[in-house]
Amino acid sequence: MKQRLLTPGPTPVPEETLLELAKPMIFHRTAEFRALLGEVLADLQKIFVTKHAIVPLTSSGTGALEAALANSVPAGAKVICLIAGRFGERWKNIAKAFNIESINVTVPYGQAVQPDQLAKALGDHPDATAVCATLSETSTGVGHDIAAFGKLVATTPALFIVDSISGLGAMECRTDDWQIDMNCTGSQKALMMPPGLAFLSVSDKAWTAIDKNPNPRTFYFDLRKARKNLETNDTPYTPAHTLIRAMRVSLKKILAEGIENIWARQARYAAGARAGFQALGLELFPAQPNTALTVVKMPANIDSTVLLGKLEKQYGLKLANGQDTLKGKIIRLAHMGYIDQFDILAAIAGVELVLSEMGQPIEIGAGVAAAQRVFARC
């Protein structure tokens, strides 16, 4: 039975990228690797839509979040954290670890933080050093209006720091136009790579704040060291250079299609997935859904843990459960990166079959047909 990985990270990796990982090991302190890293970082600028430097880190995406806060915000300073789920809460938890005061703008799971809520927080806390937001809240499927947030933050001295780990490459994200000062992502989502690499773009405003920070309280994630090494397309410590070599392949695949074309395709996939699940009587969980993944509620009599177990065991379809209080209550289907419309149709078909087996009154084929109609129109 074919296994299909349809979780919002890690996501499937193209075959040609996997083959690149099978090549013999190379040494990383060479002109060959420096040229390779320079090429990868230049390609990433096109995906971030930025002219600013991209800093590579050997870590998960969370390493980029930590690096952003630890380097730019002094201990005892204040940041505004926009929280709509588990990954918004991560900003708060990182701030706490570095003795940074967090002003939390929190909405219930499934809701999105609105620009007027940020405007009020900025008015109430004019001394905030940074605003931390999430493009795609992976735990709930919410998408945030990062462009609107950026306009508000840009009129203040605060930095605008964004977690785009599950959104970059799947959702529209224009780093410079949206005035994002530090944009943080990871390799294992829409960038079609295994876990292990993180990247962040850094604006001039952010570098000024980093240079003014008297004690960045970090060693491995010291962005000033990283900037110095970037002058020669190098890294201060041993990078995951085999991943970087493989990433060149995935990035070329992305750029051959074009990032704006990918944004449009992802929107089409999201529309099809929503239509398919809704045709089965399933309700969307997020009030403001994003295009990287689709999240739906389970009927009251259906435990998503049981459904997902049957889906994987019987049909080889791996979707994601809810987290914490949402476990057993929602399912999360990714359609980012190396996932296509036929993977989405397979997921909907599998959910139909399992729901029917579990006694849910549905019309077999209704969800697949609804999704197909969307795909046929677009």
C-alpha positions in Angstrom: 0.0 0.0 0.0 1.3 3.4 -1.0 1.9 5.7 2.0 0.9 9.4 1.6 2.3 12.0 4.0 -0.2 14.8 4.1 0.7 16.4 7.4 1.6 20.1 7.8 5.3 19.3 8.3 7.3 17.3 7.6 5.9 17.2 4.1 6.9 15.0 1.1 10.3 15.6 -0.6 10.7 15.4 -4.4 12.5 12.4 -5.7 15.2 14.4 -7.4 15.9 16.2 -4.0 16.2 12.8 -2.2 18.6 11.6 -4.9 20.8 14.6 -4.2 21.0 13.6 -0.6 22.3 10.2 -1.6 25.4 11.7 -3.2 28.9 11.3 -1.6 29.8 13.7 1.3 31.7 16.9 0.5 33.8 19.1 2.8 32.0 22.4 3.7 35.0 24.7 4.0 35.6 25.0 0.3 35.0 27.4 -2.6 32.6 24.8 -4.0 30.4 25.0 -0.9 30.6 28.8 -0.6 29.4 29.1 -4.2 26.6 26.7 -3.5 25.4 28.5 -0.3 25.5 31.8 -2.1 23.3 30.4 -4.9 20.8 28.9 -2.4 20.5 32.2 -0.4 20.0 34.2 -3.6 17.2 31.9 -4.6 15.6 32.1 -1.2 15.5 35.9 -1.5 13.1 35.4 -4.5 10.9 33.2 -2.3 11.0 35.6 0.7 10.4 38.4 -1.8 13.2 40.5 -0.2 16.4 42.2 -1.1 17.7 41.8 2.4 20.2 39.1 3.5 19.0 35.6 4.3 20.7 34.0 7.3 20.9 30.2 7.3 20.8 28.2 10.5 21.2 24.5 11.1 18.2 23.9 13.3 14.4 23.5 13.0 12.4 26.7 12.3 12.1 27.3 16.0 15.9 28.1 16.0 15.1 31.0 13.7 12.4 32.3 16.1 14.8 32.1 19.0 17.6 33.8 17.1 15.3 36.6 16.1 14.2 37.4 19.6 17.5 36.7 21.4 19.6 38.9 19.1 17.3 41.9 18.7 15.4 42.3 22.0 17.4 43.0 25.3 16.5 41.2 28.5 13.7 43.2 30.4 12.4 44.7 27.2 8.8 44.3 26.1 7.3 42.5 23.0 3.8 42.2 21.8 2.9 38.6 20.9 -0.1 37.9 18.7 -1.5 34.5 19.8 -4.1 32.5 17.9 -2.8 29.0 18.6 0.1 26.8 19.7 2.7 28.5 17.5 1.7 32.0 18.6 2.1 30.8 22.1 5.7 29.7 21.1 6.6 33.4 20.7 5.4 34.0 24.3 7.4 31.0 25.6 10.6 32.1 23.8 10.3 35.6 25.3 9.9 34.1 28.8 13.0 32.0 28.3 15.0 35.1 27.6 13.5 37.3 30.4 11.6 39.4 27.9 8.2 40.8 28.9 5.4 39.6 26.6 2.2 41.5 26.1 -0.1 38.9 24.8 -2.9 39.6 22.4 -4.8 36.3 22.5 -7.8 35.1 20.6 -9.6 31.7 21.0 -8.3 28.8 18.9 -9.9 29.0 15.4 -10.0 32.8 15.5 -7.4 35.2 14.0 -5.9 38.3 15.7 -7.3 41.4 13.9 -5.4 44.5 12.9 -7.4 46.7 15.3 -6.3 44.5 18.2 -2.7 45.1 17.3 -3.3 48.8 16.9 -4.7 49.0 20.4 -1.8 47.0 21.8 0.7 49.3 20.1 -1.2 52.3 21.5 -1.2 50.9 25.0 2.4 49.9 24.8 4.4 52.5 22.8 7.6 51.2 24.4 7.2 47.7 22.8 10.5 46.7 21.2 9.0 44.2 18.8 5.7 42.6 17.6 5.8 38.8 17.0 3.2 37.4 14.7 2.4 34.1 12.8 1.6 34.0 9.1 0.1 30.5 9.2 -1.0 29.2 12.5 -0.4 25.5 11.8 -2.3 24.3 14.9 -5.6 25.8 13.8 -5.3 26.6 10.1 -5.8 30.3 10.7 -4.1 32.8 8.4 -3.1 36.3 9.6 -3.2 39.6 7.7 0.5 40.2 7.9 0.4 43.0 5.4 -2.0 45.0 7.6 0.1 44.2 10.7 3.2 45.4 8.9 1.7 48.8 8.1 0.8 49.3 11.7 4.2 48.3 13.1 6.2 50.3 10.6 4.9 53.6 12.0 6.5 52.7 15.4 10.1 52.0 16.6 9.2 48.3 17.1 10.5 45.5 14.9 8.0 43.3 13.1 9.0 39.6 13.5 7.0 36.9 11.7 6.9 33.1 12.0 6.3 32.0 8.4 7.4 28.4 9.0 4.4 26.7 7.5 3.3 29.6 5.3 6.4 30.8 3.3 6.2 29.2 -0.2 2.5 28.3 0.2 0.9 31.6 1.0 1.5 35.1 -0.3 4.2 36.6 1.7 6.0 39.8 0.5 8.7 40.4 3.1 9.8 43.9 2.0 6.5 45.2 0.8 4.8 44.1 4.0 7.6 45.7 6.1 8.6 42.5 7.9 11.9 43.1 9.7 12.7 39.5 10.5 10.9 36.7 8.6 11.6 33.2 10.0 11.0 29.9 8.3 12.0 26.2 8.2 12.9 23.7 5.5 10.4 21.0 6.1 7.1 22.6 5.0 6.5 24.3 1.7 10.2 24.4 0.8 10.0 20.6 0.1 12.9 19.5 2.3 13.6 17.3 5.3 13.8 19.1 8.7 17.1 20.6 9.7 17.4 24.0 8.2 16.1 27.4 9.2 16.3 30.7 7.5 15.5 34.3 8.4 15.6 37.5 6.5 16.9 40.6 8.4 16.0 44.2 7.5 18.3 47.2 8.0 16.0 48.2 10.9 16.5 44.8 12.5 20.3 44.9 12.1 20.4 48.3 13.8 18.5 46.8 16.7 20.8 43.8 16.8 23.9 46.0 16.8 22.5 48.1 19.7 21.7 45.0 21.8 24.5 45.0 24.4 24.1 41.3 25.4 22.4 39.1 22.9 22.5 36.1 25.3 23.3 33.6 22.6 26.3 31.8 21.2 25.3 29.4 18.4 22.5 31.7 17.2 24.6 34.9 17.2 23.4 36.7 14.1 26.3 39.1 14.1 28.7 36.2 13.7 26.4 34.9 10.9 26.4 38.3 9.2 30.2 38.4 9.3 30.5 35.0 7.7 27.9 35.8 5.0 30.3 38.3 3.6 32.1 35.3 2.1 29.0 33.0 1.7 30.1 31.0 4.8 28.7 30.0 8.2 30.3 30.4 11.6 29.8 26.8 12.5 29.4 23.5 10.6 26.2 23.8 8.5 24.0 20.9 7.4 25.7 21.2 4.0 24.2 18.1 2.5 20.7 19.5 3.1 21.8 22.8 1.6 23.0 21.0 -1.5 19.7 19.2 -1.8 17.8 22.4 -1.1 19.3 23.9 -4.3 17.3 21.2 -6.2 14.0 22.0 -4.5 14.4 25.7 -4.9 15.1 25.4 -8.6 11.8 23.4 -8.8 10.0 26.2 -7.0 11.4 29.0 -9.0 10.8 27.2 -12.3 7.1 27.3 -11.5 7.3 30.8 -10.1 6.4 31.8 -6.5 3.3 33.8 -7.5 2.0 30.8 -9.6 2.6 28.6 -6.5 0.6 31.0 -4.4 -2.3 30.8 -6.9 -2.1 27.0 -7.1 -2.1 26.7 -3.3 -5.2 28.8 -3.1 -6.9 26.5 -5.6 -5.9 23.4 -3.6 -7.2 25.0 -0.4 -10.5 25.9 -2.1 -10.9 22.3 -3.4 -10.1 20.8 0.0 -12.6 23.0 1.8 -15.3 22.3 -0.7 -14.7 18.5 -0.4 -14.8 18.4 3.4 -17.8 20.7 3.5 -19.7 18.5 1.1 -19.3 15.8 3.7 -21.0 18.0 6.3 -17.7 18.9 8.0 -17.3 22.4 9.3 -14.2 24.4 8.8 -12.4 25.1 12.1 -10.6 28.4 11.3 -12.7 31.6 10.9 -10.0 33.0 8.7 -8.4 30.0 6.9 -5.1 30.1 5.2 -4.0 28.3 2.0 -1.3 26.1 3.4 -3.5 23.6 5.1 -7.2 22.8 5.6 -8.5 22.2 9.2 -12.0 20.8 9.8 -14.0 19.9 12.9 -15.1 16.4 13.6 -18.8 15.6 14.3 -19.5 15.2 18.0 -19.7 11.4 17.8 -16.4 11.1 15.9 -13.0 11.0 17.6 -10.4 12.3 15.1 -7.7 10.1 16.8 -9.7 7.0 15.9 -10.5 8.3 12.4 -6.9 9.2 11.7 -5.7 5.8 13.0 -8.0 4.0 10.6 -7.1 6.3 7.7 -3.4 5.5 8.1 -3.7 1.8 8.8 -6.3 1.0 6.1 -5.4 3.5 3.3 -1.9 4.7 4.0 -3.1 8.3 4.4 -1.3 10.3 7.1 -3.1 13.5 8.2 -2.6 15.4 11.4 -4.6 15.4 14.6 -5.4 18.4 16.7 -3.0 19.4 19.5 -3.7 19.8 23.2 -7.4 20.6 23.8 -8.1 20.1 20.1 -6.8 16.5 20.0 -9.6 14.2 18.9 -11.7 17.2 17.7 -10.1 18.3 14.3 -8.1 16.9 11.4 -5.5 18.8 9.5 -4.7 18.2 5.8 -1.7 19.9 4.4 -1.5 21.0 0.7 1.8 22.8 0.7 5.0 21.9 -1.0 5.2 18.6 -2.9 1.5 17.7 -2.5 -0.8 17.9 -5.5 -4.5 17.9 -6.2 -4.6 14.1 -6.5 -3.2 13.7 -3.0 -6.0 16.0 -1.8 -8.6 13.9 -3.6 -7.1 10.7 -2.1 -7.3 12.2 1.4 -10.9 13.3 0.9 -11.8 9.8 -0.5 -10.2 8.1 2.5 -12.0 10.4 5.0 -15.3 9.5 3.2 -14.7 5.8 3.6 -13.7 6.0 7.2 -16.5 8.3 8.2 -19.0 5.9 6.5 -17.4 2.9 8.4 -17.7 4.8 11.7 -21.5 5.2 11.1 -21.5 8.8 9.9 -24.4 9.4 7.4 -22.6 10.7 4.3 -22.8 10.2 0.6 -19.8 8.3 -0.7 -18.2 10.4 -3.5 -19.8 13.6 -2.5 -16.6 15.2 -1.1 -14.4 14.0 -4.0 -16.9 15.3 -6.5 -17.1 18.7 -4.8 -13.3 19.1 -4.8 -13.1 18.0 -8.4 -15.6 20.6 -9.5 -13.4 23.3 -7.9 -10.3 21.9 -9.6 -12.1 21.7 -12.9 -13.1 25.4 -12.7 -9.7 26.8 -11.8 
